[in-house]
Amino acid sequence: MTRVAVVGAGIMGAHHARVLHRLPGAELTLVVDPHEDPGRALAASVGAQYSDDPAAVPERADAAVVASTSESHADIGVPLLESGVDLLVEKPIATTVDDADRLITAAQDHGRVLAVGHIERFNPAVLELDHLLDGLLHIELVRMGPFAPRVTADVVLDLMIHDLELALALAGSEVARVEAVGRQVRTDSLDLATALLQFHNGVTATVTASRVGQTKIRRIELTRRTSYVVADLIRQDVTIHRVDHHEFLSEGGARYRQTGLVEIPFLENRGEPLALELDHFLECVAHHCSPRVTGLQGRRALELALAVQESANGRRP
C-alpha cells in the first residue's frame, strides 16, 4: 500500500480523495487544507487525518496529490519533493514557467516522481487516438460548458490547457506559430478563446474553449490523409470515417456521391479517467517509472497556454 496525502480540499481535491479512498494500492492517510472546516470534513468522509500544514505530509505519506490553487503549486510542491515525497500536481503545473522549473528541478535533484494531472490523457477515447495518428494533417479540439462562478483563472488556463496539452501530444511536434482571439463575456478575463497552432512537422490545430456555453462538449476531430476521426471524450467513443471513393453526379460537379467505411473501435479500459490517472501514478511511485505526463510536458503545455493568452489578449475583438 502506498500512503497518499491530498493537499487541497476544494472540488478537485475532493474528487482525488474520493477516488483514492477506494483505489486498490492506495491508503489515503492525510488531507491538508488551510481552511479547517472543509479540510476536516473531507478528511472525515474518507477516514483520513487532517492538517492545515503541508509540512505534515512527509511523516504520514509517501506520495501526495497537490490540488491546491495553481499559484501555490510550487511553494507547496518543492518542499515536498525535497523531503522525498512523490507528487501528482493538478494542471496547470504552475502559473509561471519559473515555478514550473522549480518543481521540475526539485524532482530531478531528489529523484522523485513528478506527474502533472492532465486527466484527458487517460480518457479511453484519447488513448485510442494514439493508434490513429499516421498521416495526420489537422486536429480540431473543442471544449465547452456552462459558466461556473467558482473559477478564478481565465478560460485558457482553466479549460483550454487540457486541449493544448493534447494537441502537443497528438501532433508529436513543437509549435512553430500561435495565433488566438478571445472574448470577455461573464468576467473580466477571457471566457472564450480560439487558438490556431502550426507545428514544425506541418500539422495544424484549432483549439476552442468556452465556459459560457449551455451544452457540455469535449470533442477531438482528426483529419488524416486516409480518414477522418471523431472522438467524444464524454461518451468515451471513437468513430473512424474511411473514404474510399467519390464521384460527381451532375455536370459541373454540383452534386457528388461519397462512399466509404465507418469503424467504431471497441475501447478497452472504459472508466473514470481520474481513477485511471491515479492508478497510473501509484504504479509510477511503486516502480519509480516516468509518468505519462511528466513535469516537462506540463511545462510545455503551460508555455503554450501563456502564448495563447498573450495572443488572445492582444487580439480581443
Disulfide bonds with the S-S distance in Angstrom:
none
